[in-house]
Amino acid sequence: MPETVLVGRGQHITSISRSQWEQELEDAPEFIKRRLNFMSPEHHAVRNFVVQELPRCGKPVSIDRISQALRLPRKRTNEAVEDLERNLFFLARRDGPEISWAFPVTVDETPHHLVFSTGERLDAA
């Protein structure tokens, strides 16, 4: 019996051969590089700050807080957040202008609870 791997894509789970899965893993670094191509140093700084700040404060992070902490103009900070949100996977806002989700963490309740070595508690995105 050939080895297979179950892969979830969207709403469907399919079976692929082990060799196909290994090829996809081999191609992953190039795929990720292309996906991150739009990100400037400011994009990375904004995303990294929010990922660190969500566990620290335990509540959504405002554009003003990011802008002040990173010493970026508010307009540029907002543009970076919108770019990150538009490109999915990076940041998300729930009901307002504040960011509540920055992969891999969120202040929204999920079934995936995290406890950091610092004692901070948060949910996984």
Backbone atoms as SQL, in Angstrom:
CREATE TABLE atoms (id INTEGER PRIMARY KEY, chain TEXT, resi INTEGER, resn TEXT, atom TEXT, x REAL, y REAL, z REAL);
INSERT INTO atoms VALUES
  (1, 'A', 1, 'MET', 'N', 0.851, -1.182, 0.000),
  (2, 'A', 1, 'MET', 'CA', 0.000, 0.000, 0.000),
  (3, 'A', 1, 'MET', 'C', 0.897, 1.246, 0.000),
  (4, 'A', 2, 'PRO', 'N', 0.681, 2.170, -0.944),
  (5, 'A', 2, 'PRO', 'CA', 1.519, 3.370, -1.008),
  (6, 'A', 2, 'PRO', 'C', 1.230, 4.301, 0.172),
  (7, 'A', 3, 'GLU', 'N', 2.266, 5.045, 0.580),
  (8, 'A', 3, 'GLU', 'CA', 2.095, 5.994, 1.676),
  (9, 'A', 3, 'GLU', 'C', 1.377, 7.234, 1.162),
  (10, 'A', 4, 'THR', 'N', 0.412, 7.721, 1.947),
  (11, 'A', 4, 'THR', 'CA', -0.325, 8.924, 1.574),
  (12, 'A', 4, 'THR', 'C', -0.390, 9.871, 2.766),
  (13, 'A', 5, 'VAL', 'N', -0.693, 11.120, 2.458),
  (14, 'A', 5, 'VAL', 'CA', -0.835, 12.164, 3.469),
  (15, 'A', 5, 'VAL', 'C', -2.179, 12.831, 3.235),
  (16, 'A', 6, 'LEU', 'N', -2.930, 13.090, 4.321),
  (17, 'A', 6, 'LEU', 'CA', -4.188, 13.812, 4.207),
  (18, 'A', 6, 'LEU', 'C', -3.885, 15.302, 4.296),
  (19, 'A', 7, 'VAL', 'N', -4.427, 16.076, 3.352),
  (20, 'A', 7, 'VAL', 'CA', -4.162, 17.510, 3.280),
  (21, 'A', 7, 'VAL', 'C', -5.495, 18.246, 3.264),
  (22, 'A', 8, 'GLY', 'N', -5.628, 19.239, 4.146),
  (23, 'A', 8, 'GLY', 'CA', -6.816, 20.078, 4.169),
  (24, 'A', 8, 'GLY', 'C', -6.605, 21.302, 3.307),
  (25, 'A', 9, 'ARG', 'N', -7.491, 21.503, 2.339),
  (26, 'A', 9, 'ARG', 'CA', -7.450, 22.687, 1.471),
  (27, 'A', 9, 'ARG', 'C', -8.856, 23.254, 1.428),
  (28, 'A', 10, 'GLY', 'N', -9.018, 24.412, 2.068),
  (29, 'A', 10, 'GLY', 'CA', -10.354, 24.998, 2.141),
  (30, 'A', 10, 'GLY', 'C', -11.260, 24.106, 2.976),
  (31, 'A', 11, 'GLN', 'N', -12.391, 23.749, 2.417),
  (32, 'A', 11, 'GLN', 'CA', -13.374, 22.921, 3.117),
  (33, 'A', 11, 'GLN', 'C', -13.166, 21.420, 2.870),
  (34, 'A', 12, 'HIS', 'N', -12.140, 21.065, 2.118),
  (35, 'A', 12, 'HIS', 'CA', -11.972, 19.683, 1.697),
  (36, 'A', 12, 'HIS', 'C', -10.671, 19.067, 2.219),
  (37, 'A', 13, 'ILE', 'N', -10.727, 17.783, 2.482),
  (38, 'A', 13, 'ILE', 'CA', -9.544, 17.010, 2.849),
  (39, 'A', 13, 'ILE', 'C', -9.298, 16.024, 1.720),
  (40, 'A', 14, 'THR', 'N', -8.091, 16.060, 1.192),
  (41, 'A', 14, 'THR', 'CA', -7.739, 15.162, 0.106),
  (42, 'A', 14, 'THR', 'C', -6.531, 14.338, 0.504),
  (43, 'A', 15, 'SER', 'N', -6.331, 13.287, -0.227),
  (44, 'A', 15, 'SER', 'CA', -5.188, 12.403, -0.006),
  (45, 'A', 15, 'SER', 'C', -4.191, 12.623, -1.134),
  (46, 'A', 16, 'ILE', 'N', -2.924, 12.826, -0.773),
  (47, 'A', 16, 'ILE', 'CA', -1.882, 12.958, -1.786),
  (48, 'A', 16, 'ILE', 'C', -0.773, 11.964, -1.466),
  (49, 'A', 17, 'SER', 'N', 0.012, 11.645, -2.464),
  (50, 'A', 17, 'SER', 'CA', 1.105, 10.695, -2.255),
  (51, 'A', 17, 'SER', 'C', 2.198, 11.341, -1.405),
  (52, 'A', 18, 'ARG', 'N', 2.954, 10.500, -0.755),
  (53, 'A', 18, 'ARG', 'CA', 4.056, 10.987, 0.054),
  (54, 'A', 18, 'ARG', 'C', 5.042, 11.789, -0.806),
  (55, 'A', 19, 'SER', 'N', 5.325, 11.322, -2.011),
  (56, 'A', 19, 'SER', 'CA', 6.284, 12.026, -2.871),
  (57, 'A', 19, 'SER', 'C', 5.757, 13.409, -3.261),
  (58, 'A', 20, 'GLN', 'N', 4.451, 13.520, -3.523),
  (59, 'A', 20, 'GLN', 'CA', 3.866, 14.818, -3.847),
  (60, 'A', 20, 'GLN', 'C', 3.963, 15.752, -2.636),
  (61, 'A', 21, 'TRP', 'N', 3.683, 15.236, -1.443),
  (62, 'A', 21, 'TRP', 'CA', 3.772, 16.022, -0.216),
  (63, 'A', 21, 'TRP', 'C', 5.212, 16.499, 0.016),
  (64, 'A', 22, 'GLU', 'N', 6.181, 15.609, -0.194),
  (65, 'A', 22, 'GLU', 'CA', 7.579, 15.980, -0.019),
  (66, 'A', 22, 'GLU', 'C', 7.988, 17.066, -1.021),
  (67, 'A', 23, 'GLN', 'N', 7.453, 16.994, -2.242),
  (68, 'A', 23, 'GLN', 'CA', 7.736, 18.027, -3.242),
  (69, 'A', 23, 'GLN', 'C', 7.156, 19.361, -2.804),
  (70, 'A', 24, 'GLU', 'N', 5.936, 19.338, -2.262),
  (71, 'A', 24, 'GLU', 'CA', 5.324, 20.574, -1.772),
  (72, 'A', 24, 'GLU', 'C', 6.151, 21.174, -0.639),
  (73, 'A', 25, 'LEU', 'N', 6.671, 20.330, 0.245),
  (74, 'A', 25, 'LEU', 'CA', 7.537, 20.825, 1.326),
  (75, 'A', 25, 'LEU', 'C', 8.809, 21.438, 0.770),
  (76, 'A', 26, 'GLU', 'N', 9.358, 20.809, -0.248),
  (77, 'A', 26, 'GLU', 'CA', 10.579, 21.315, -0.871),
  (78, 'A', 26, 'GLU', 'C', 10.337, 22.679, -1.520),
  (79, 'A', 27, 'ASP', 'N', 9.132, 22.872, -2.075),
  (80, 'A', 27, 'ASP', 'CA', 8.789, 24.133, -2.736),
  (81, 'A', 27, 'ASP', 'C', 8.348, 25.222, -1.750),
  (82, 'A', 28, 'ALA', 'N', 8.102, 24.856, -0.507),
  (83, 'A', 28, 'ALA', 'CA', 7.548, 25.797, 0.469),
  (84, 'A', 28, 'ALA', 'C', 8.400, 27.047, 0.674),
  (85, 'A', 29, 'PRO', 'N', 9.727, 26.963, 0.823),
  (86, 'A', 29, 'PRO', 'CA', 10.491, 28.208, 1.037),
  (87, 'A', 29, 'PRO', 'C', 10.316, 29.230, -0.085),
  (88, 'A', 30, 'GLU', 'N', 10.276, 28.790, -1.329),
  (89, 'A', 30, 'GLU', 'CA', 10.092, 29.717, -2.445),
  (90, 'A', 30, 'GLU', 'C', 8.686, 30.311, -2.424),
  (91, 'A', 31, 'PHE', 'N', 7.692, 29.491, -2.100),
  (92, 'A', 31, 'PHE', 'CA', 6.310, 29.962, -2.004),
  (93, 'A', 31, 'PHE', 'C', 6.196, 31.032, -0.918),
  (94, 'A', 32, 'ILE', 'N', 6.792, 30.771, 0.231),
  (95, 'A', 32, 'ILE', 'CA', 6.733, 31.730, 1.343),
  (96, 'A', 32, 'ILE', 'C', 7.461, 33.016, 0.978),
  (97, 'A', 33, 'LYS', 'N', 8.599, 32.888, 0.325),
  (98, 'A', 33, 'LYS', 'CA', 9.351, 34.067, -0.091),
  (99, 'A', 33, 'LYS', 'C', 8.507, 34.948, -1.009),
  (100, 'A', 34, 'ARG', 'N', 7.807, 34.349, -1.972),
  (101, 'A', 34, 'ARG', 'CA', 6.943, 35.118, -2.874),
  (102, 'A', 34, 'ARG', 'C', 5.791, 35.760, -2.109),
  (103, 'A', 35, 'ARG', 'N', 5.239, 35.024, -1.139),
  (104, 'A', 35, 'ARG', 'CA', 4.102, 35.534, -0.367),
  (105, 'A', 35, 'ARG', 'C', 4.503, 36.730, 0.498),
  (106, 'A', 36, 'LEU', 'N', 5.741, 36.738, 0.978),
  (107, 'A', 36, 'LEU', 'CA', 6.214, 37.819, 1.836),
  (108, 'A', 36, 'LEU', 'C', 6.852, 38.964, 1.058),
  (109, 'A', 37, 'ASN', 'N', 6.924, 38.832, -0.242),
  (110, 'A', 37, 'ASN', 'CA', 7.609, 39.803, -1.096),
  (111, 'A', 37, 'ASN', 'C', 7.117, 41.235, -0.919),
  (112, 'A', 38, 'PHE', 'N', 5.851, 41.432, -0.632),
  (113, 'A', 38, 'PHE', 'CA', 5.290, 42.778, -0.504),
  (114, 'A', 38, 'PHE', 'C', 5.738, 43.485, 0.776),
  (115, 'A', 39, 'MET', 'N', 6.276, 42.733, 1.727),
  (116, 'A', 39, 'MET', 'CA', 6.553, 43.293, 3.050),
  (117, 'A', 39, 'MET', 'C', 7.862, 44.088, 3.093),
  (118, 'A', 40, 'SER', 'N', 7.726, 45.344, 3.506),
  (119, 'A', 40, 'SER', 'CA', 8.879, 46.214, 3.731),
  (120, 'A', 40, 'SER', 'C', 9.357, 46.008, 5.175),
  (121, 'A', 41, 'PRO', 'N', 10.484, 46.592, 5.553),
  (122, 'A', 41, 'PRO', 'CA', 10.895, 46.539, 6.958),
  (123, 'A', 41, 'PRO', 'C', 9.814, 47.096, 7.903),
  (124, 'A', 42, 'GLU', 'N', 9.062, 48.112, 7.446),
  (125, 'A', 42, 'GLU', 'CA', 7.973, 48.657, 8.272),
  (126, 'A', 42, 'GLU', 'C', 6.867, 47.622, 8.483),
  (127, 'A', 43, 'HIS', 'N', 6.512, 46.889, 7.433),
  (128, 'A', 43, 'HIS', 'CA', 5.496, 45.841, 7.566),
  (129, 'A', 43, 'HIS', 'C', 5.937, 44.817, 8.611),
  (130, 'A', 44, 'HIS', 'N', 7.169, 44.379, 8.512),
  (131, 'A', 44, 'HIS', 'CA', 7.684, 43.396, 9.476),
  (132, 'A', 44, 'HIS', 'C', 7.673, 43.969, 10.887),
  (133, 'A', 45, 'ALA', 'N', 8.082, 45.226, 11.032),
  (134, 'A', 45, 'ALA', 'CA', 8.119, 45.850, 12.356),
  (135, 'A', 45, 'ALA', 'C', 6.719, 45.934, 12.960),
  (136, 'A', 46, 'VAL', 'N', 5.744, 46.338, 12.151),
  (137, 'A', 46, 'VAL', 'CA', 4.363, 46.445, 12.632),
  (138, 'A', 46, 'VAL', 'C', 3.849, 45.079, 13.054),
  (139, 'A', 47, 'ARG', 'N', 4.006, 44.095, 12.205),
  (140, 'A', 47, 'ARG', 'CA', 3.515, 42.758, 12.527),
  (141, 'A', 47, 'ARG', 'C', 4.196, 42.197, 13.775),
  (142, 'A', 48, 'ASN', 'N', 5.511, 42.312, 13.828),
  (143, 'A', 48, 'ASN', 'CA', 6.241, 41.786, 14.983),
  (144, 'A', 48, 'ASN', 'C', 5.822, 42.481, 16.276),
  (145, 'A', 49, 'PHE', 'N', 5.621, 43.789, 16.215),
  (146, 'A', 49, 'PHE', 'CA', 5.191, 44.521, 17.414),
  (147, 'A', 49, 'PHE', 'C', 3.844, 44.003, 17.899),
  (148, 'A', 50, 'VAL', 'N', 2.888, 43.847, 16.979),
  (149, 'A', 50, 'VAL', 'CA', 1.549, 43.409, 17.388),
  (150, 'A', 50, 'VAL', 'C', 1.590, 41.988, 17.946),
  (151, 'A', 51, 'VAL', 'N', 2.376, 41.105, 17.334),
  (152, 'A', 51, 'VAL', 'CA', 2.490, 39.731, 17.849),
  (153, 'A', 51, 'VAL', 'C', 3.041, 39.743, 19.273),
  (154, 'A', 52, 'GLN', 'N', 3.985, 40.616, 19.558),
  (155, 'A', 52, 'GLN', 'CA', 4.549, 40.710, 20.912),
  (156, 'A', 52, 'GLN', 'C', 3.609, 41.424, 21.879),
  (157, 'A', 53, 'GLU', 'N', 2.894, 42.416, 21.388),
  (158, 'A', 53, 'GLU', 'CA', 2.064, 43.259, 22.248),
  (159, 'A', 53, 'GLU', 'C', 0.761, 42.586, 22.673),
  (160, 'A', 54, 'LEU', 'N', 0.155, 41.798, 21.811),
  (161, 'A', 54, 'LEU', 'CA', -1.117, 41.151, 22.179),
  (162, 'A', 54, 'LEU', 'C', -0.998, 40.322, 23.456),
  (163, 'A', 55, 'PRO', 'N', 0.010, 39.464, 23.598),
  (164, 'A', 55, 'PRO', 'CA', 0.121, 38.723, 24.858),
  (165, 'A', 55, 'PRO', 'C', 0.427, 39.630, 26.057),
  (166, 'A', 56, 'ARG', 'N', 1.185, 40.693, 25.820),
  (167, 'A', 56, 'ARG', 'CA', 1.546, 41.607, 26.915),
  (168, 'A', 56, 'ARG', 'C', 0.338, 42.339, 27.473),
  (169, 'A', 57, 'CYS', 'N', -0.499, 42.881, 26.569),
  (170, 'A', 57, 'CYS', 'CA', -1.612, 43.704, 27.055),
  (171, 'A', 57, 'CYS', 'C', -2.923, 42.938, 27.138),
  (172, 'A', 58, 'GLY', 'N', -3.056, 41.842, 26.392),
  (173, 'A', 58, 'GLY', 'CA', -4.267, 41.023, 26.476),
  (174, 'A', 58, 'GLY', 'C', -5.514, 41.660, 25.899),
  (175, 'A', 59, 'LYS', 'N', -5.333, 42.712, 25.109),
  (176, 'A', 59, 'LYS', 'CA', -6.484, 43.362, 24.468),
  (177, 'A', 59, 'LYS', 'C', -6.043, 43.857, 23.090),
  (178, 'A', 60, 'PRO', 'N', -7.009, 44.199, 22.223),
  (179, 'A', 60, 'PRO', 'CA', -6.640, 44.661, 20.882),
  (180, 'A', 60, 'PRO', 'C', -5.691, 45.857, 20.928),
  (181, 'A', 61, 'VAL', 'N', -4.865, 45.970, 19.892),
  (182, 'A', 61, 'VAL', 'CA', -3.834, 47.005, 19.816),
  (183, 'A', 61, 'VAL', 'C', -4.270, 48.071, 18.809),
  (184, 'A', 62, 'SER', 'N', -4.162, 49.331, 19.214),
  (185, 'A', 62, 'SER', 'CA', -4.581, 50.433, 18.345),
  (186, 'A', 62, 'SER', 'C', -3.461, 50.848, 17.391),
  (187, 'A', 63, 'ILE', 'N', -3.874, 51.491, 16.303),
  (188, 'A', 63, 'ILE', 'CA', -2.930, 52.048, 15.335),
  (189, 'A', 63, 'ILE', 'C', -2.038, 53.075, 16.040),
  (190, 'A', 64, 'ASP', 'N', -2.639, 53.903, 16.901),
  (191, 'A', 64, 'ASP', 'CA', -1.854, 54.919, 17.608),
  (192, 'A', 64, 'ASP', 'C', -0.761, 54.289, 18.468),
  (193, 'A', 65, 'ARG', 'N', -1.086, 53.213, 19.151),
  (194, 'A', 65, 'ARG', 'CA', -0.090, 52.539, 20.009),
  (195, 'A', 65, 'ARG', 'C', 1.074, 52.018, 19.161),
  (196, 'A', 66, 'ILE', 'N', 0.756, 51.400, 18.037),
  (197, 'A', 66, 'ILE', 'CA', 1.798, 50.883, 17.135),
  (198, 'A', 66, 'ILE', 'C', 2.645, 52.042, 16.616),
  (199, 'A', 67, 'SER', 'N', 1.974, 53.087, 16.160),
  (200, 'A', 67, 'SER', 'CA', 2.654, 54.243, 15.597),
  (201, 'A', 67, 'SER', 'C', 3.619, 54.876, 16.601),
  (202, 'A', 68, 'GLN', 'N', 3.155, 55.053, 17.826),
  (203, 'A', 68, 'GLN', 'CA', 4.005, 55.649, 18.866),
  (204, 'A', 68, 'GLN', 'C', 5.173, 54.739, 19.212),
  (205, 'A', 69, 'ALA', 'N', 4.909, 53.456, 19.393),
  (206, 'A', 69, 'ALA', 'CA', 5.965, 52.521, 19.794),
  (207, 'A', 69, 'ALA', 'C', 7.052, 52.396, 18.729),
  (208, 'A', 70, 'LEU', 'N', 6.642, 52.413, 17.464),
  (209, 'A', 70, 'LEU', 'CA', 7.599, 52.236, 16.374),
  (210, 'A', 70, 'LEU', 'C', 8.087, 53.561, 15.790),
  (211, 'A', 71, 'ARG', 'N', 7.548, 54.673, 16.313),
  (212, 'A', 71, 'ARG', 'CA', 7.906, 56.012, 15.815),
  (213, 'A', 71, 'ARG', 'C', 7.689, 56.125, 14.302),
  (214, 'A', 72, 'LEU', 'N', 6.530, 55.626, 13.876),
  (215, 'A', 72, 'LEU', 'CA', 6.116, 55.732, 12.468),
  (216, 'A', 72, 'LEU', 'C', 4.965, 56.720, 12.384),
  (217, 'A', 73, 'PRO', 'N', 4.859, 57.442, 11.291),
  (218, 'A', 73, 'PRO', 'CA', 3.685, 58.305, 11.125),
  (219, 'A', 73, 'PRO', 'C', 2.405, 57.450, 11.158),
  (220, 'A', 74, 'ARG', 'N', 1.359, 58.018, 11.749),
  (221, 'A', 74, 'ARG', 'CA', 0.107, 57.268, 11.882),
  (222, 'A', 74, 'ARG', 'C', -0.400, 56.796, 10.521),
  (223, 'A', 75, 'LYS', 'N', -0.311, 57.674, 9.514),
  (224, 'A', 75, 'LYS', 'CA', -0.787, 57.315, 8.173),
  (225, 'A', 75, 'LYS', 'C', -0.023, 56.107, 7.634),
  (226, 'A', 76, 'ARG', 'N', 1.280, 56.106, 7.782),
  (227, 'A', 76, 'ARG', 'CA', 2.101, 54.981, 7.288),
  (228, 'A', 76, 'ARG', 'C', 1.795, 53.710, 8.069),
  (229, 'A', 77, 'THR', 'N', 1.602, 53.841, 9.381),
  (230, 'A', 77, 'THR', 'CA', 1.255, 52.676, 10.208),
  (231, 'A', 77, 'THR', 'C', -0.067, 52.087, 9.749),
  (232, 'A', 78, 'ASN', 'N', -1.045, 52.941, 9.511),
  (233, 'A', 78, 'ASN', 'CA', -2.351, 52.472, 9.057),
  (234, 'A', 78, 'ASN', 'C', -2.246, 51.789, 7.701),
  (235, 'A', 79, 'GLU', 'N', -1.457, 52.353, 6.785),
  (236, 'A', 79, 'GLU', 'CA', -1.259, 51.733, 5.469),
  (237, 'A', 79, 'GLU', 'C', -0.616, 50.354, 5.611),
  (238, 'A', 80, 'ALA', 'N', 0.376, 50.236, 6.493),
  (239, 'A', 80, 'ALA', 'CA', 1.035, 48.939, 6.698),
  (240, 'A', 80, 'ALA', 'C', 0.048, 47.919, 7.251),
  (241, 'A', 81, 'VAL', 'N', -0.771, 48.339, 8.209),
  (242, 'A', 81, 'VAL', 'CA', -1.781, 47.433, 8.778),
  (243, 'A', 81, 'VAL', 'C', -2.765, 47.002, 7.697),
  (244, 'A', 82, 'GLU', 'N', -3.212, 47.927, 6.880),
  (245, 'A', 82, 'GLU', 'CA', -4.151, 47.582, 5.804),
  (246, 'A', 82, 'GLU', 'C', -3.517, 46.616, 4.803),
  (247, 'A', 83, 'ASP', 'N', -2.249, 46.830, 4.472),
  (248, 'A', 83, 'ASP', 'CA', -1.547, 45.902, 3.575),
  (249, 'A', 83, 'ASP', 'C', -1.471, 44.504, 4.191),
  (250, 'A', 84, 'LEU', 'N', -1.123, 44.443, 5.464),
  (251, 'A', 84, 'LEU', 'CA', -0.998, 43.151, 6.145),
  (252, 'A', 84, 'LEU', 'C', -2.348, 42.453, 6.226),
  (253, 'A', 85, 'GLU', 'N', -3.383, 43.225, 6.470),
  (254, 'A', 85, 'GLU', 'CA', -4.734, 42.664, 6.545),
  (255, 'A', 85, 'GLU', 'C', -5.197, 42.182, 5.170),
  (256, 'A', 86, 'ARG', 'N', -4.938, 42.968, 4.152),
  (257, 'A', 86, 'ARG', 'CA', -5.355, 42.638, 2.779),
  (258, 'A', 86, 'ARG', 'C', -4.667, 41.358, 2.291),
  (259, 'A', 87, 'ASN', 'N', -3.442, 41.161, 2.690),
  (260, 'A', 87, 'ASN', 'CA', -2.694, 39.981, 2.260),
  (261, 'A', 87, 'ASN', 'C', -2.962, 38.761, 3.138),
  (262, 'A', 88, 'LEU', 'N', -3.954, 38.882, 4.000),
  (263, 'A', 88, 'LEU', 'CA', -4.409, 37.777, 4.848),
  (264, 'A', 88, 'LEU', 'C', -3.270, 37.168, 5.661),
  (265, 'A', 89, 'PHE', 'N', -3.618, 36.346, 6.609),
  (266, 'A', 89, 'PHE', 'CA', -2.658, 35.569, 7.363),
  (267, 'A', 89, 'PHE', 'C', -1.848, 36.371, 8.374),
  (268, 'A', 90, 'PHE', 'N', -1.775, 37.680, 8.231),
  (269, 'A', 90, 'PHE', 'CA', -0.868, 38.454, 9.055),
  (270, 'A', 90, 'PHE', 'C', -1.557, 39.169, 10.210),
  (271, 'A', 91, 'LEU', 'N', -2.534, 40.004, 9.931),
  (272, 'A', 91, 'LEU', 'CA', -3.245, 40.771, 10.951),
  (273, 'A', 91, 'LEU', 'C', -4.729, 40.800, 10.631),
  (274, 'A', 92, 'ALA', 'N', -5.552, 40.972, 11.666),
  (275, 'A', 92, 'ALA', 'CA', -6.991, 41.123, 11.442),
  (276, 'A', 92, 'ALA', 'C', -7.587, 41.972, 12.553),
  (277, 'A', 93, 'ARG', 'N', -8.627, 42.708, 12.181),
  (278, 'A', 93, 'ARG', 'CA', -9.387, 43.505, 13.144),
  (279, 'A', 93, 'ARG', 'C', -10.774, 42.886, 13.244),
  (280, 'A', 94, 'ARG', 'N', -11.290, 42.828, 14.453),
  (281, 'A', 94, 'ARG', 'CA', -12.586, 42.204, 14.668),
  (282, 'A', 94, 'ARG', 'C', -13.724, 43.161, 14.376),
  (283, 'A', 95, 'ASP', 'N', -13.955, 44.122, 15.255),
  (284, 'A', 95, 'ASP', 'CA', -15.121, 44.993, 15.126),
  (285, 'A', 95, 'ASP', 'C', -14.791, 46.462, 14.921),
  (286, 'A', 96, 'GLY', 'N', -13.560, 46.821, 15.023),
  (287, 'A', 96, 'GLY', 'CA', -13.221, 48.237, 14.931),
  (288, 'A', 96, 'GLY', 'C', -11.831, 48.422, 14.368),
  (289, 'A', 97, 'PRO', 'N', -11.229, 49.550, 14.673),
  (290, 'A', 97, 'PRO', 'CA', -9.917, 49.864, 14.104),
  (291, 'A', 97, 'PRO', 'C', -8.743, 49.169, 14.803),
  (292, 'A', 98, 'GLU', 'N', -8.989, 48.560, 15.950),
  (293, 'A', 98, 'GLU', 'CA', -7.904, 47.918, 16.693),
  (294, 'A', 98, 'GLU', 'C', -7.668, 46.487, 16.222),
  (295, 'A', 99, 'ILE', 'N', -6.427, 46.064, 16.302),
  (296, 'A', 99, 'ILE', 'CA', -6.034, 44.733, 15.827),
  (297, 'A', 99, 'ILE', 'C', -6.172, 43.737, 16.970),
  (298, 'A', 100, 'SER', 'N', -6.924, 42.677, 16.718),
  (299, 'A', 100, 'SER', 'CA', -7.142, 41.661, 17.749),
  (300, 'A', 100, 'SER', 'C', -6.477, 40.328, 17.409),
  (301, 'A', 101, 'TRP', 'N', -5.939, 40.230, 16.206),
  (302, 'A', 101, 'TRP', 'CA', -5.410, 38.955, 15.720),
  (303, 'A', 101, 'TRP', 'C', -4.142, 39.217, 14.937),
  (304, 'A', 102, 'ALA', 'N', -3.066, 38.561, 15.321),
  (305, 'A', 102, 'ALA', 'CA', -1.802, 38.647, 14.587),
  (306, 'A', 102, 'ALA', 'C', -1.180, 37.260, 14.661),
  (307, 'A', 103, 'PHE', 'N', -1.225, 36.556, 13.561),
  (308, 'A', 103, 'PHE', 'CA', -0.760, 35.173, 13.559),
  (309, 'A', 103, 'PHE', 'C', 0.600, 35.085, 14.232),
  (310, 'A', 104, 'PRO', 'N', 0.736, 34.252, 15.246),
  (311, 'A', 104, 'PRO', 'CA', -0.100, 33.124, 15.648),
  (312, 'A', 104, 'PRO', 'C', -0.965, 33.362, 16.889),
  (313, 'A', 105, 'VAL', 'N', -1.197, 34.608, 17.304),
  (314, 'A', 105, 'VAL', 'CA', -1.954, 34.862, 18.539),
  (315, 'A', 105, 'VAL', 'C', -3.159, 35.750, 18.294),
  (316, 'A', 106, 'THR', 'N', -4.119, 35.669, 19.227),
  (317, 'A', 106, 'THR', 'CA', -5.299, 36.523, 19.172),
  (318, 'A', 106, 'THR', 'C', -5.803, 36.779, 20.585),
  (319, 'A', 107, 'VAL', 'N', -6.454, 37.926, 20.777),
  (320, 'A', 107, 'VAL', 'CA', -7.118, 38.188, 22.049),
  (321, 'A', 107, 'VAL', 'C', -8.551, 37.677, 22.006),
  (322, 'A', 108, 'ASP', 'N', -9.000, 37.236, 20.841),
  (323, 'A', 108, 'ASP', 'CA', -10.317, 36.620, 20.708),
  (324, 'A', 108, 'ASP', 'C', -10.255, 35.209, 21.282),
  (325, 'A', 109, 'GLU', 'N', -11.355, 34.772, 21.841),
  (326, 'A', 109, 'GLU', 'CA', -11.387, 33.428, 22.414),
  (327, 'A', 109, 'GLU', 'C', -11.450, 32.381, 21.301),
  (328, 'A', 110, 'THR', 'N', -10.546, 31.401, 21.381),
  (329, 'A', 110, 'THR', 'CA', -10.530, 30.271, 20.449),
  (330, 'A', 110, 'THR', 'C', -10.408, 28.998, 21.279),
  (331, 'A', 111, 'PRO', 'N', -10.541, 27.839, 20.671),
  (332, 'A', 111, 'PRO', 'CA', -10.362, 26.593, 21.412),
  (333, 'A', 111, 'PRO', 'C', -8.897, 26.307, 21.765),
  (334, 'A', 112, 'HIS', 'N', -7.980, 27.143, 21.276),
  (335, 'A', 112, 'HIS', 'CA', -6.547, 26.879, 21.419),
  (336, 'A', 112, 'HIS', 'C', -5.924, 27.859, 22.404),
  (337, 'A', 113, 'HIS', 'N', -5.814, 27.454, 23.660),
  (338, 'A', 113, 'HIS', 'CA', -5.313, 28.319, 24.725),
  (339, 'A', 113, 'HIS', 'C', -3.804, 28.158, 24.881),
  (340, 'A', 114, 'LEU', 'N', -3.117, 29.278, 25.042),
  (341, 'A', 114, 'LEU', 'CA', -1.664, 29.283, 25.199),
  (342, 'A', 114, 'LEU', 'C', -1.283, 29.855, 26.555),
  (343, 'A', 115, 'VAL', 'N', -0.215, 29.321, 27.126),
  (344, 'A', 115, 'VAL', 'CA', 0.388, 29.890, 28.322),
  (345, 'A', 115, 'VAL', 'C', 1.871, 30.027, 28.027),
  (346, 'A', 116, 'PHE', 'N', 2.368, 31.256, 28.094),
  (347, 'A', 116, 'PHE', 'CA', 3.767, 31.520, 27.801),
  (348, 'A', 116, 'PHE', 'C', 4.618, 31.320, 29.046),
  (349, 'A', 117, 'SER', 'N', 5.906, 31.145, 28.867),
  (350, 'A', 117, 'SER', 'CA', 6.817, 30.938, 29.995),
  (351, 'A', 117, 'SER', 'C', 6.829, 32.151, 30.928),
  (352, 'A', 118, 'THR', 'N', 6.404, 33.298, 30.428),
  (353, 'A', 118, 'THR', 'CA', 6.342, 34.525, 31.232),
  (354, 'A', 118, 'THR', 'C', 5.070, 34.570, 32.082),
  (355, 'A', 119, 'GLY', 'N', 4.180, 33.595, 31.866),
  (356, 'A', 119, 'GLY', 'CA', 2.908, 33.574, 32.593),
  (357, 'A', 119, 'GLY', 'C', 1.770, 34.203, 31.812),
  (358, 'A', 120, 'GLU', 'N', 2.079, 34.868, 30.700),
  (359, 'A', 120, 'GLU', 'CA', 1.034, 35.474, 29.882),
  (360, 'A', 120, 'GLU', 'C', 0.167, 34.374, 29.274),
  (361, 'A', 121, 'ARG', 'N', -1.113, 34.664, 29.175),
  (362, 'A', 121, 'ARG', 'CA', -2.073, 33.714, 28.607),
  (363, 'A', 121, 'ARG', 'C', -2.783, 34.370, 27.436),
  (364, 'A', 122, 'LEU', 'N', -2.998, 33.598, 26.407),
  (365, 'A', 122, 'LEU', 'CA', -3.644, 34.102, 25.210),
  (366, 'A', 122, 'LEU', 'C', -4.157, 32.917, 24.408),
  (367, 'A', 123, 'ASP', 'N', -4.931, 33.188, 23.385),
  (368, 'A', 123, 'ASP', 'CA', -5.396, 32.138, 22.502),
  (369, 'A', 123, 'ASP', 'C', -4.602, 32.148, 21.213),
  (370, 'A', 124, 'ALA', 'N', -4.507, 30.976, 20.611),
  (371, 'A', 124, 'ALA', 'CA', -3.823, 30.850, 19.329),
  (372, 'A', 124, 'ALA', 'C', -4.783, 31.217, 18.214),
  (373, 'A', 125, 'ALA', 'N', -4.254, 31.886, 17.195),
  (374, 'A', 125, 'ALA', 'CA', -5.073, 32.295, 16.057),
  (375, 'A', 125, 'ALA', 'C', -5.239, 31.131, 15.103);
